[in-house]
Amino acid sequence: DAAEKGGYEHYMRKEIHEQPEALRQTIAGRLDVDGGDVDLDVSFPPGFLADLEEIQIVACGTSNYAGRYAAQLFEELSGVRATVEIASEYEFGAGRSPDRTLVVAVTQSGETADTLGAVRRANAAGARTFAVTNTLGSTVTREVDDTAFIRAGPEIGVAATKTFASQVATLTMLAVAIGRERGALGAADARPVLEGLRDLPGAVQQVLDAEPKVREAATEYGDSEAFFFVGRQLGVPVALEGALKLKEISYDHAEGFAAGELKHGPLALVTPDTPVLAVLTDGARADETMNNVTEAQTRGAPAIGCVSAGEEYGTLDVSLPVPDVGLVEPLVANVYLQLFAYHVANDKDRSIDKPRNLAKSVTVE
Ligand code: AGP
């Protein structure tokens, strides 16, 4: 067991640190940066993408948040309306054309019963189905029309970490591929996105190298009453994911939401004992988010921000720099939130790799 953890005390921390390598595998041989294109080795029937009206993403938990991230990219890069459903809630929906809809199931394990149920409902409605998964030969791959593998390598910790990063990277490539094929995205506009993906492993490594600073913040604020995670746009799924990670392994109360919503209710909960963690990167409308963070600070809340390198918000209690990688920058910020959750839980001596009441793969609906 100790050997398998490669010197780490927990699989989770090992897997957090494996992210640069996992991401290298995810993008290996798939990016044509100069040509502004992507090769995911999937082909759609002739005319399908040109006629595509909607992409529906179905997934649970962390995979759902990867889907929420991707939905924004599908709209921006592929020029297709994109929706995200919690898989257990999914129905195909009235007023849609199944032959003009792509249903994308995002599932690390490929065995999540809720997600398989959604895929079956999509298939029954006559939609084209697509899986984004980490697991070769998993059930989902046998039930969909096409699959893209995220190639993150095995993930043992119940808390998903490196697979979230590889899911978002794979979905970003899918959004570029669809956008290029539909003619909605030119090579010149695709290129900076692909450069961001190419630079992603190195950017994540820089965050991992800053772990001592996050550990310190975790020790300083870890005993708080509750934790709020906020962001805008691409920062919202990262805020939701940051909160899920913390509650899952530390058993502390954590909540993530769109920063603009703070003043519509949650602000009533904010006190000096409720730190706010904010995604203040490119792609997340940082200045507006910071205004909301300031409102929380006025009520005494400490504020920890993941900030684009080169930017500065002098009033933050802790500022964590995020290298500039464009649309995938909030994904890099997420690595700080993973480390924060890990160290808060580790300081409390929690069962990090196997949190109470949870299973790695949920095979019941
Ligand atoms: C994440 O940390 C959780 N363990 C959980 O939310 C997980 O992402 C969810 O159960 C979905 O699993 P899947 O990706 O294998 O479908």
Residues whose N, C-alpha, C, O or C-beta is under 5 A from the ligand:
A	BS01	AGP	C60 G61 T62 S63 V106 T107 Q108 S109 G110 T112 V158 A159 A160 A359 K360 V362
